[in-house]
Amino acid sequence: MAETEDTIDVLRADARENLNRIIVAAREVFATQGLDAKLADVAKHAGVGVGTIYRRFENKEGLIEALFVSRLADVVAMAREADAIADPWEGLLHFLNAGAAMMAEDRGLRELMFTGLPKALQSTGSRDDLADYIAETHQAIDGAAESLVSRAIADGRLRADFAATDLPVLAFSIQATAQLAKEHNPELWRRTMGIIVDGMRSTRTTPTGLDADPLTGDQLAEVFVFTQTGRSIRKS
C-alpha cells in the first residue's frame, strides 16, 4: 500500500509540473503570438505533447480562460488602483501608462481587451464565460475612467472637453504604435504616450519629455514594407 501511495504522489507531482509548464508556456506563447497561436506551439514551448494539454484542457478556449481570467483581474486591479490615487492627474497618468504597458507586453491580453475572442474559436461554455469576464472588466475600467476624468477636469489639469470615452480611443492609438514598431523599437509607444498626454493637458508651459527615440527613416520604411507585403527589406 505504501508503494502504491508513493507512486500516486509521484504521478500527481508530475501532473502538477506538467500543468505549470503548460501555463507558463501558454502565457509566453500567447503574449508573443496572440490568440491565434496553436496548441502545438504551446506544447512545443512547454516540452510536452499536444495530448498532454488535452488531458488538462478540453480545448483551446479552456486554456485561454485558465490563463487570462487572472490577467483580466490584474487589469481591473490596475484601474481601481489608479482611481484610488488622491491626485486625479497622477491617477490618470498611472491609468494610461500602466494599462498601456500591460497591453504592449502581452499581445494575447491586448487582443482580448480590444478585439475580443477570435471568431474562429468555437462557441463553448468556456468562450461564453470568458466573454462575461471581458465584459465585467470593461465595466470596471469604464467606471474608473469616468471617475478619473471627471476629477481631473474638476482639478483643472485635464482639458474640459475631454470625455472618458476618449481614453479607449487613445489606448487604441498607443497599442497600434506598439504593434507597428515591436520589432524595431518596442518602447516607441511611450513616445506616443508623451505626445498624447500633452494634448490632454488644459495648459502647459513646456512639452512633456518623450521617453523613447523616434524610428529612423530606414526603420519606418521597413515597417511599412513589412506591414503591406509581409516581406522584410532589412539587410542581413
PAKEGU-994117 format. One record per residue (C-alpha): residue number from 0; x, y, z; residue in one letter. Coordinates in nm, 4 decimals, padded with zeros to 6 digits, always signed. Layout:
! residues N
i, xx, yy, zz, aa
NUM, X, Y, Z, A
...
//
This chain:
! residues 236
i, xx, yy, zz, aa
0, +00.0000, +00.0000, +00.0000, M
1, +00.2829, +00.2379, +00.0902, A
2, +00.4442, +00.1838, -00.2509, E
3, +00.1111, +00.2468, -00.4243, T
4, +00.0601, +00.5728, -00.2348, E
5, +00.4154, +00.6810, -00.3175, D
6, +00.3523, +00.6055, -00.6845, T
7, +00.0317, +00.8092, -00.6794, I
8, +00.2146, +01.1021, -00.5160, D
9, +00.4832, +01.0904, -00.7871, V
10, +00.2187, +01.0847, -01.0607, L
11, +00.0378, +01.3798, -00.9027, R
12, +00.3639, +01.5745, -00.8755, A
13, +00.4392, +01.5019, -01.2416, D
14, +00.0901, +01.6163, -01.3397, A
15, +00.1280, +01.9405, -01.1425, R
16, +00.4685, +02.0013, -01.3000, E
17, +00.3282, +01.9448, -01.6498, N
18, +00.0364, +02.1798, -01.5784, L
19, +00.2697, +02.4528, -01.4564, N
20, +00.4875, +02.4102, -01.7642, R
21, +00.1818, +02.4348, -01.9897, I
22, +00.0534, +02.7511, -01.8191, I
23, +00.3943, +02.9218, -01.8275, V
24, +00.4480, +02.8232, -02.1908, A
25, +00.0973, +02.9349, -02.2916, A
26, +00.1464, +03.2711, -02.1229, R
27, +00.4689, +03.3290, -02.3168, E
28, +00.3354, +03.1991, -02.6497, V
29, +00.0079, +03.3959, -02.6375, F
30, +00.1957, +03.7062, -02.5217, A
31, +00.4173, +03.6995, -02.8309, T
32, +00.1948, +03.5347, -03.0955, Q
33, -00.1520, +03.6389, -02.9827, G
34, -00.4658, +03.4275, -02.9504, L
35, -00.4234, +03.2669, -03.2938, D
36, -00.1253, +03.0704, -03.1638, A
37, -00.1760, +02.6954, -03.1954, K
38, -00.1770, +02.4459, -02.9121, L
39, +00.1076, +02.2707, -03.0927, A
40, +00.3149, +02.5870, -03.0407, D
41, +00.2313, +02.5847, -02.6694, V
42, +00.3118, +02.2150, -02.6394, A
43, +00.6465, +02.2559, -02.8155, K
44, +00.7380, +02.5529, -02.5944, H
45, +00.6408, +02.3557, -02.2828, A
46, +00.8288, +02.0448, -02.3921, G
47, +00.5191, +01.8242, -02.3764, V
48, +00.2961, +01.6544, -02.6301, G
49, -00.0277, +01.8127, -02.7503, V
50, -00.2109, +01.5204, -02.5915, G
51, -00.0828, +01.6306, -02.2507, T
52, -00.2566, +01.9654, -02.2979, I
53, -00.5828, +01.7990, -02.4000, Y
54, -00.5704, +01.5836, -02.0875, R
55, -00.5814, +01.9032, -01.8806, R
56, -00.7944, +02.1284, -02.1017, F
57, -01.0908, +02.0294, -02.3169, E
58, -00.9930, +02.2715, -02.5932, N
59, -00.8001, +02.5876, -02.6698, K
60, -01.0726, +02.8075, -02.5219, E
61, -01.0365, +02.6285, -02.1889, G
62, -00.6640, +02.7011, -02.1819, L
63, -00.7228, +03.0658, -02.2757, I
64, -00.9799, +03.1005, -01.9982, E
65, -00.7494, +02.9452, -01.7382, A
66, -00.4682, +03.1734, -01.8481, L
67, -00.6433, +03.5067, -01.8920, F
68, -00.9036, +03.5256, -01.6157, V
69, -00.6275, +03.6215, -01.3728, S
70, -00.4811, +03.8673, -01.6259, R
71, -00.8189, +04.0374, -01.6637, L
72, -00.8365, +04.0627, -01.2843, A
73, -00.4962, +04.2350, -01.2949, D
74, -00.6364, +04.4930, -01.5386, V
75, -00.9299, +04.5664, -01.3080, V
76, -00.6974, +04.5984, -01.0086, A
77, -00.4788, +04.8430, -01.2034, M
78, -00.7792, +05.0609, -01.2939, A
79, -00.9067, +05.0708, -00.9367, R
80, -00.5578, +05.1426, -00.8054, E
81, -00.5317, +05.4383, -01.0427, A
82, -00.8705, +05.5743, -00.9327, D
83, -00.7645, +05.5430, -00.5680, A
84, -00.4724, +05.7844, -00.6188, I
85, -00.5644, +06.1113, -00.4472, A
86, -00.4163, +06.3340, -00.7183, D
87, -00.6509, +06.2820, -01.0171, P
88, -00.3963, +06.3852, -01.2811, W
89, -00.1369, +06.1426, -01.1426, E
90, -00.4075, +05.8765, -01.1231, G
91, -00.4973, +05.9365, -01.4871, L
92, -00.1326, +05.9104, -01.5944, L
93, -00.0955, +05.5878, -01.3966, H
94, -00.4098, +05.4523, -01.5609, F
95, -00.2733, +05.5275, -01.9080, L
96, +00.0864, +05.4185, -01.8520, N
97, +00.0225, +05.1027, -01.6509, A
98, -00.2571, +04.9936, -01.8824, G
99, -00.0502, +05.0588, -02.1943, A
100, +00.2458, +04.8659, -02.0533, A
101, +00.0284, +04.5647, -01.9697, M
102, -00.1161, +04.5537, -02.3207, M
103, +00.2114, +04.6247, -02.5013, A
104, +00.3830, +04.3364, -02.3228, E
105, +00.1041, +04.0830, -02.3794, D
106, -00.0408, +04.0533, -02.7292, R
107, -00.2980, +03.7971, -02.6172, G
108, -00.4297, +04.0250, -02.3450, L
109, -00.4332, +04.3167, -02.5874, R
110, -00.6411, +04.1175, -02.8360, E
111, -00.8869, +04.0096, -02.5672, L
112, -00.9363, +04.3654, -02.4469, M
113, -00.9585, +04.5383, -02.7847, F
114, -01.0999, +04.2799, -03.0253, T
115, -01.2372, +04.0010, -02.8069, G
116, -01.2015, +03.6291, -02.8712, L
117, -01.1207, +03.5243, -03.2286, P
118, -01.4375, +03.4273, -03.4186, K
119, -01.2618, +03.1113, -03.5294, A
120, -01.2919, +02.9740, -03.1771, L
121, -01.5971, +02.7613, -03.1229, Q
122, -01.8888, +02.8905, -02.9174, S
123, -01.8466, +02.6960, -02.5965, T
124, -01.9129, +02.7391, -02.2287, G
125, -01.5525, +02.8479, -02.1814, S
126, -01.5859, +03.1092, -02.4522, R
127, -01.9110, +03.2403, -02.3041, D
128, -01.7632, +03.2543, -01.9537, D
129, -01.4559, +03.4396, -02.0774, L
130, -01.6739, +03.6822, -02.2735, A
131, -01.8554, +03.7597, -01.9472, D
132, -01.5220, +03.8204, -01.7724, Y
133, -01.4162, +04.0566, -02.0518, I
134, -01.7464, +04.2486, -02.0270, A
135, -01.7076, +04.2801, -01.6481, E
136, -01.3501, +04.4010, -01.6950, T
137, -01.4622, +04.6707, -01.9378, H
138, -01.7347, +04.7836, -01.6955, Q
139, -01.4835, +04.8192, -01.4124, A
140, -01.2398, +05.0064, -01.6370, I
141, -01.5163, +05.2365, -01.7660, D
142, -01.6181, +05.3208, -01.4090, G
143, -01.2624, +05.4042, -01.3076, A
144, -01.2084, +05.6071, -01.6260, A
145, -01.5228, +05.8152, -01.5728, E
146, -01.4218, +05.8881, -01.2149, S
147, -01.0641, +05.9827, -01.3090, L
148, -01.1686, +06.2053, -01.5976, V
149, -01.4335, +06.3929, -01.4009, S
150, -01.1939, +06.4500, -01.1100, R
151, -00.9064, +06.5584, -01.3364, A
152, -01.1295, +06.8073, -01.5189, I
153, -01.2537, +06.9466, -01.1886, A
154, -00.8898, +06.9715, -01.0773, D
155, -00.8192, +07.1918, -01.3791, G
156, -00.5333, +06.9997, -01.5375, R
157, -00.7330, +06.7944, -01.7877, L
158, -00.8906, +06.9862, -02.0748, R
159, -01.2601, +07.0477, -02.0109, A
160, -01.3794, +06.8952, -02.3395, D
161, -01.2140, +06.5587, -02.2708, F
162, -01.4534, +06.2627, -02.2337, A
163, -01.3998, +05.9292, -02.0618, A
164, -01.4764, +05.7592, -02.3943, T
165, -01.1690, +05.9306, -02.5400, D
166, -00.9460, +05.7066, -02.3270, L
167, -01.0062, +05.3761, -02.5115, P
168, -00.9653, +05.5563, -02.8449, V
169, -00.6286, +05.6890, -02.7313, L
170, -00.5414, +05.3441, -02.5976, A
171, -00.6022, +05.2041, -02.9473, F
172, -00.3551, +05.4573, -03.0867, S
173, -00.0923, +05.3661, -02.8297, I
174, -00.1316, +04.9930, -02.8923, Q
175, -00.1228, +05.0451, -03.2691, A
176, +00.2168, +05.2070, -03.2177, T
177, +00.3322, +04.9164, -03.0011, A
178, +00.2258, +04.6658, -03.2659, Q
179, +00.3712, +04.8637, -03.5554, L
180, +00.7145, +04.9154, -03.4039, A
181, +00.7517, +04.5998, -03.1950, K
182, +01.0467, +04.4648, -03.3970, E
183, +01.2415, +04.7908, -03.4246, H
184, +01.1552, +04.9963, -03.1179, N
185, +00.9294, +04.8151, -02.8693, P
186, +00.9283, +05.1199, -02.6404, E
187, +00.8033, +05.3591, -02.9111, L
188, +00.4551, +05.3535, -02.7574, W
189, +00.5968, +05.5561, -02.4666, R
190, +00.6837, +05.8332, -02.7122, R
191, +00.3287, +05.8290, -02.8472, T
192, +00.2051, +05.8415, -02.4892, M
193, +00.4034, +06.1594, -02.4165, G
194, +00.2611, +06.3345, -02.7220, I
195, -00.0925, +06.2285, -02.6274, I
196, -00.0534, +06.3491, -02.2688, V
197, +00.0428, +06.6956, -02.3919, D
198, -00.2766, +06.7055, -02.5956, G
199, -00.4805, +06.6144, -02.2878, M
200, -00.3488, +06.8947, -02.0678, R
201, -00.5634, +07.2055, -02.0245, S
202, -00.2461, +07.4191, -02.0264, T
203, +00.1287, +07.3636, -02.0301, R
204, +00.4415, +07.5775, -02.0277, T
205, +00.6839, +07.3186, -02.1713, T
206, +00.6408, +06.9975, -02.3699, P
207, +00.6316, +06.6650, -02.1888, T
208, +00.9598, +06.4757, -02.2183, G
209, +00.9442, +06.1824, -02.4592, L
210, +01.0719, +05.8550, -02.3151, D
211, +01.1736, +05.6825, -02.6391, A
212, +01.3663, +05.7679, -02.9537, D
213, +01.1756, +05.8058, -03.2814, P
214, +01.2050, +05.5489, -03.5591, L
215, +01.4796, +05.6201, -03.8098, T
216, +01.3854, +05.6701, -04.1735, G
217, +01.5139, +05.3214, -04.2602, D
218, +01.3161, +05.1655, -03.9757, Q
219, +00.9975, +05.3410, -04.0851, L
220, +01.0456, +05.2197, -04.4427, A
221, +01.1000, +04.8649, -04.3158, E
222, +00.7869, +04.8811, -04.1007, V
223, +00.5657, +04.9993, -04.3860, F
224, +00.7022, +04.7493, -04.6394, V
225, +00.6651, +04.4595, -04.3969, F
226, +00.3138, +04.5687, -04.2949, T
227, +00.1988, +04.5929, -04.6570, Q
228, +00.3791, +04.2941, -04.8091, T
229, +00.4874, +04.0685, -04.5256, G
230, +00.8414, +04.0869, -04.6589, R
231, +01.1469, +04.2357, -04.4955, S
232, +01.3830, +04.4763, -04.6700, I
233, +01.6254, +04.4647, -04.3792, R
234, +01.9784, +04.3843, -04.4876, K
235, +02.1238, +04.0739, -04.3282, S
//
